[in-house]
Amino acid sequence: MKRTIFNEDHNAFRESCRTFVDRTLRPHHEKRMANHEFGREMWLELGKQGLLGLNVPEAYGGAGVGDLRFSLILAEELSRLALAYPSCVGIHTNCIAPYLVDLGTEEQKQRWLPRFCTGELITALAMTEASGGSDLAALKSRAVRDGDDWILNGSKTFITNGASADLVLVAARTTPERGAKGITLFAVEAGMQGFERGRKLDKVGQPEADTSELFFDEVRVPSANVIGEVDHGFVYMMQRLVAERIGSAVNNIAHARQILEETLDYVKERTAFGTPIGSFQANKFKLAELQTLADVTQTFVDQCVMEAVLGTLTAADAAKAKWWSAQAQNDILDACVQLWGGYGYMSEYRVARAWADARVAKIWAGSNEIMKELIGRDLGL
Ligand SMILES: Cc1cc2nc3c(=O)[nH]c(=O)nc-3n(C[C@H](O)[C@H](O)[C@H](O)COP(=O)(O)OP(=O)(O)OC[C@H]3O[C@@H](n4cnc5c(N)ncnc54)[C@H](O)[C@@H]3O)c2cc1C
C-alpha cells in the first residue's frame, strides 16, 4: 500500500540512509553482535553523515530539521538491518536530543551538543531501577543538595547505551515527600567519581546493544548538570515519552515489514511436496493476513506520525500505536519463523534473530499493559 506521508525530499533522504546502512553499517553487523557493542566508530560514522543531529539546531552542529519524519525515516532504514540499531541510535537522537535542546541551558547546549552531533558524545536515558520500571514515580535513586552540588546515590538497570554512554540523563528523587513532583534529571558524565557501570546484560535478543546496569555511589554532580528545573523531572519524562513511544512504533512495524518481505521471497522458492510452500492455501492465507496486519498497522502509525509532526499527537494515541505495533510485530515475526521451518529457529538466520530482538518491544518504554492502562484512563476508566 502506498504511504502518503512522505514527499520527494523524504524519499531522497531515505535513499541516502539506505545506501549508508548497506555500505557502512551492514558489513560490520556480525562483528557488533559478537562484541556485544556497536563500537565508537559506528557513532562517528553516523555523525560524519550528519545523522545524529537532525533535530539539533545548526548553531550547535546539527541539521536543524524541524520535520520529525526525517529522523523516523532514518529509524526505519536502521530497522531493516536489526532492531537494536534504531533503538540505540533513537535513544540518542530522538529521546535525548529533545531534553538537551528544549531544556538545556545555553552553557549545557554549547558544552554537549556539538559532540553529541559528531558521535563523540554517546548518550543514555536512565529511568528504570531494579525495583521496578513501570511505576516510574516510585524510583529510589536519591540526590541531596550539598552547596552548589548534588550528591547522587542509587542504581539503574536495563539502560540502553549504558556501557558506552559518555553522558547519562539520570532520574533521581530530590524532594522525597513530594512523590512524582520531587524527581529531578541530572546529566551524569563518564569519569565522575563514584559513577560505575555494571556488566553488559546478557539479553535474549539484540546482542549488539550494550544494555547495562549503572551505579552511583556518592557521585558529586554540579548544579550546572541539572536538566531543566529541580523537581520537574517526572513531567519532563512523561511529556517526552510520547515521542519515544511513536518512535518505538515506527521501528516495530518497519522491522516486521522487512522480515515479512524476506519471508515472502523465501516461501516462493522453498518447496515441499514439489510445490513452493507459499502456494499451500494455509500459508497463502496466513501471509495474506500478515500483510493486511502490516498495512493496517502502518497506516495507523503513519497517521500518528503526522499528528506528531503537527504537534497534536496525544499520549493515548501514542500508547495505542506502541502496543498495537509491538503486538503486530511479534505476531508477524512468530508466523515468519514458522514459515522458515527449522531454519527459522537457527540463530544464524535473520528471521530467528529478528524474532528474539522483537520480544522486548512489548516490554520496554512502557509495557503493553501500561499502554492499555493509559488508554483506559483516557477513556475515563
Ligand atoms: C533491552 C531493554 C532496554 C531498556 N532500555 C531502557 C533505557 O534505556 N532506559 C530505561 O530507563 N529503561 C530501559 N528499559 C527498562 C524498561 O523500560 C522496563 O523494563 C519496563 O518499563 C518494565 O519495567 P520492569 O522491567 O521493572 O517491569 P515491572 O514494572 O516489574 O512489570 C512487570 C510486569 O508487570 C506488569 N505491570 C506492571 N504494572 C502494571 C499495571 N499497573 N497493570 C498491569 N500490569 C502491570 C508489566 O506490564 C510487566 O508485564 C529497558 C529494558 C530492556 C529489557
PDBQT file of the ligand as one rigid body, heavy atoms in Angstrom, charges set to zero:
ROOT
HETATM    1  C1  LIG A 401      16.567  -4.358  26.491  1.00  0.00    +0.000 C 
HETATM    2  C2  LIG A 401      15.984  -3.298  27.389  1.00  0.00    +0.000 A 
HETATM    3  C3  LIG A 401      16.368  -1.978  27.227  1.00  0.00    +0.000 A 
HETATM    4  C4  LIG A 401      15.849  -0.982  28.064  1.00  0.00    +0.000 A 
HETATM    5  N1  LIG A 401      16.301   0.314  27.964  1.00  0.00    +0.000 NA
HETATM    6  C5  LIG A 401      15.961   1.218  28.923  1.00  0.00    +0.000 A 
HETATM    7  C6  LIG A 401      16.562   2.518  28.962  1.00  0.00    +0.000 A 
HETATM    8  O1  LIG A 401      17.361   2.881  28.098  1.00  0.00    +0.000 OA
HETATM    9  N2  LIG A 401      16.243   3.345  29.978  1.00  0.00    +0.000 N 
HETATM   10  C7  LIG A 401      15.359   2.989  30.962  1.00  0.00    +0.000 A 
HETATM   11  O2  LIG A 401      15.143   3.784  31.859  1.00  0.00    +0.000 OA
HETATM   12  N3  LIG A 401      14.763   1.774  30.953  1.00  0.00    +0.000 NA
HETATM   13  C8  LIG A 401      15.048   0.880  29.974  1.00  0.00    +0.000 A 
HETATM   14  N4  LIG A 401      14.471  -0.362  29.960  1.00  0.00    +0.000 N 
HETATM   15  C9  LIG A 401      13.533  -0.709  31.029  1.00  0.00    +0.000 C 
HETATM   16  C10 LIG A 401      12.089  -0.887  30.563  1.00  0.00    +0.000 C 
HETATM   17  O3  LIG A 401      11.520   0.324  30.219  1.00  0.00    +0.000 OA
HETATM   18  C11 LIG A 401      11.362  -1.625  31.718  1.00  0.00    +0.000 C 
HETATM   19  O4  LIG A 401      11.828  -2.962  31.722  1.00  0.00    +0.000 OA
HETATM   20  C12 LIG A 401       9.860  -1.592  31.575  1.00  0.00    +0.000 C 
HETATM   21  O5  LIG A 401       9.377  -0.271  31.763  1.00  0.00    +0.000 OA
HETATM   22  C13 LIG A 401       9.152  -2.535  32.576  1.00  0.00    +0.000 C 
HETATM   23  O6  LIG A 401       9.641  -2.349  33.865  1.00  0.00    +0.000 OA
HETATM   24  P1  LIG A 401      10.108  -3.629  34.735  1.00  0.00    +0.000 P 
HETATM   25  O7  LIG A 401      11.043  -4.412  33.893  1.00  0.00    +0.000 OA
HETATM   26  O8  LIG A 401      10.596  -3.164  36.033  1.00  0.00    +0.000 OA
HETATM   27  O9  LIG A 401       8.802  -4.483  34.909  1.00  0.00    +0.000 OA
HETATM   28  P2  LIG A 401       7.697  -4.279  36.075  1.00  0.00    +0.000 P 
HETATM   29  O10 LIG A 401       7.377  -2.848  36.193  1.00  0.00    +0.000 OA
HETATM   30  O11 LIG A 401       8.131  -5.021  37.279  1.00  0.00    +0.000 OA
HETATM   31  O12 LIG A 401       6.460  -5.040  35.409  1.00  0.00    +0.000 OA
HETATM   32  C14 LIG A 401       6.405  -6.464  35.371  1.00  0.00    +0.000 C 
HETATM   33  C15 LIG A 401       5.111  -6.861  34.667  1.00  0.00    +0.000 C 
HETATM   34  O13 LIG A 401       4.002  -6.340  35.376  1.00  0.00    +0.000 OA
HETATM   35  C16 LIG A 401       3.188  -5.602  34.511  1.00  0.00    +0.000 C 
HETATM   36  N5  LIG A 401       2.587  -4.468  35.204  1.00  0.00    +0.000 N 
HETATM   37  C17 LIG A 401       3.194  -3.510  35.949  1.00  0.00    +0.000 A 
HETATM   38  N6  LIG A 401       2.310  -2.609  36.374  1.00  0.00    +0.000 NA
HETATM   39  C18 LIG A 401       1.102  -2.985  35.863  1.00  0.00    +0.000 A 
HETATM   40  C19 LIG A 401      -0.216  -2.468  35.937  1.00  0.00    +0.000 A 
HETATM   41  N7  LIG A 401      -0.484  -1.323  36.578  1.00  0.00    +0.000 N 
HETATM   42  N8  LIG A 401      -1.226  -3.134  35.300  1.00  0.00    +0.000 NA
HETATM   43  C20 LIG A 401      -0.971  -4.268  34.616  1.00  0.00    +0.000 A 
HETATM   44  N9  LIG A 401       0.265  -4.814  34.517  1.00  0.00    +0.000 NA
HETATM   45  C21 LIG A 401       1.286  -4.183  35.123  1.00  0.00    +0.000 A 
HETATM   46  C22 LIG A 401       4.109  -5.121  33.397  1.00  0.00    +0.000 C 
HETATM   47  O14 LIG A 401       3.379  -4.832  32.213  1.00  0.00    +0.000 OA
HETATM   48  C23 LIG A 401       5.007  -6.319  33.248  1.00  0.00    +0.000 C 
HETATM   49  O15 LIG A 401       4.370  -7.255  32.398  1.00  0.00    +0.000 OA
HETATM   50  C24 LIG A 401      14.912  -1.343  29.067  1.00  0.00    +0.000 A 
HETATM   51  C25 LIG A 401      14.505  -2.681  29.195  1.00  0.00    +0.000 A 
HETATM   52  C26 LIG A 401      15.027  -3.642  28.378  1.00  0.00    +0.000 A 
HETATM   53  C27 LIG A 401      14.597  -5.070  28.573  1.00  0.00    +0.000 C 
ENDROOT
TORSDOF 0
